[in-house]
C-alpha cells in the first residue's frame, strides 16, 4: 500500500506548472483507490500488510469498516496463515480463488518492555 507513492516521490518529473503535479498526484490517488477496491472485493474484515499503509488507503479501509494492520513481519504472517488456514496473497485480481482465514477475536497487544529498576510495585 506504499509502493505507488514511493515511485512518485522517488522519481524526478519535469513539469511546467503545479497543475501538472496535481494531475500526477490525482492519478496516483486513483490508482491507490483501485488497488484498495480490489482488496475490498475479497469481502474481508481485516487486512494485514507487511509494509506501511499510507493515510489515504488506511482511510479507505476504515470507511469500509476494515481493520488495517501494517508493518507485520513475514514470520508472523506465515504463522497467522497456518493458524487461520489462510493463504498469503500478493495480488488481488481473483478474489474467488483466495483462501481466507478466520478467527473470533483480534486484540491489540502491547509489547512494551519495562526496566525493572524503574518500575514501582
C-alpha positions in Angstrom: 0.0 0.0 0.0 3.1 2.2 -0.2 4.8 1.3 -3.4 2.9 3.7 -5.7 3.7 6.7 -3.5 7.4 5.7 -3.3 7.6 5.5 -7.1 6.2 9.1 -7.4 8.3 10.7 -4.7 11.4 8.7 -5.7 11.3 9.9 -9.3 12.1 13.1 -11.0 9.4 14.8 -13.1 9.7 18.0 -15.1 6.5 19.9 -15.4 5.7 23.4 -16.5 3.1 24.1 -13.8 1.9 23.0 -10.4 -1.3 21.8 -12.1 0.7 19.1 -13.8 2.0 17.9 -10.4 -1.6 17.9 -9.2 -2.6 15.7 -12.2 0.2 13.2 -11.3 -0.9 13.1 -7.7 -4.5 12.6 -8.6 -3.6 9.7 -11.0 -1.6 8.0 -8.2 -4.5 8.6 -5.8 -6.9 7.0 -8.2 -4.5 4.1 -8.8 -4.4 3.5 -5.0 -8.2 3.6 -4.8 -8.4 1.0 -7.5 -5.9 -1.2 -5.5 -7.9 -0.8 -2.3 -11.2 -1.6 -4.2 -9.6 -4.8 -5.4 -8.7 -5.8 -1.9 -12.2 -4.9 -0.7 -13.7 -7.3 -3.3 -12.3 -10.1 -1.2 -15.1 -9.4 1.4 -12.6 -9.2 4.3 -12.9 -7.6 7.8 -9.1 -7.3 8.4 -6.2 -6.6 6.0 -2.7 -7.3 7.2 0.2 -5.8 5.3 3.9 -6.2 5.6 4.6 -2.6 4.6 3.5 0.8 5.6 -0.1 1.8 4.7 -0.4 5.5 3.9 -3.2 7.6 5.3 -5.4 7.6 2.1 -5.7 3.9 1.7 -5.9 3.5 5.5 -8.9 5.9 5.5 -10.5 3.9 2.6 -10.2 0.7 4.6 -11.6 2.5 7.7 -14.5 3.9 5.7 -15.3 0.4 4.5 -15.2 -0.9 8.1 -12.0 -2.9 7.5 -9.3 -3.1 10.2 -5.9 -2.5 8.5 -2.7 -3.7 10.2 0.7 -2.5 8.8 4.3 -3.5 9.4 3.5 -7.2 10.0 6.7 -9.2 9.9 7.0 -12.1 7.4 7.4 -14.8 10.1 4.3 -13.5 11.9 2.3 -13.5 8.7 3.4 -17.1 7.9 2.3 -18.2 11.4 -1.0 -16.4 11.1 -1.6 -18.1 7.7 -1.0 -21.5 9.2 -3.1 -20.9 12.3 -6.0 -19.3 10.5 -6.0 -21.5 7.4 -5.4 -18.5 5.2 -3.4 -18.0 2.0 -0.8 -15.3 1.8 -1.7 -13.1 -1.1 0.4 -10.6 -3.0 -2.0 -9.8 -5.9 -5.7 -9.2 -5.6 -7.1 -9.8 -9.0 -9.0 -13.1 -8.3 -11.0 -12.8 -5.0 -12.9 -16.0 -5.6 -9.7 -18.1 -5.8 -8.2 -16.9 -2.4 -8.5 -18.9 0.7 -9.4 -16.6 3.6 -8.7 -17.3 7.2 -11.0 -16.6 10.1 -10.9 -16.1 13.9 -13.3 -15.0 16.5 -11.3 -12.1 18.0 -8.5 -9.8 17.1 -6.9 -7.9 20.0 -4.1 -5.4 20.1 -1.3 -6.3 22.4 1.5 -4.0 23.7 5.0 -5.4 23.7 6.4 -2.6 25.9 9.4 -3.7 27.8 9.7 -2.4 31.4 13.0 -1.8 33.1 12.7 -3.4 36.5 14.8 -0.7 38.2 12.3 2.0 37.0 9.1 0.2 37.8 7.3 0.9 41.1 5.4 -2.0 42.6 
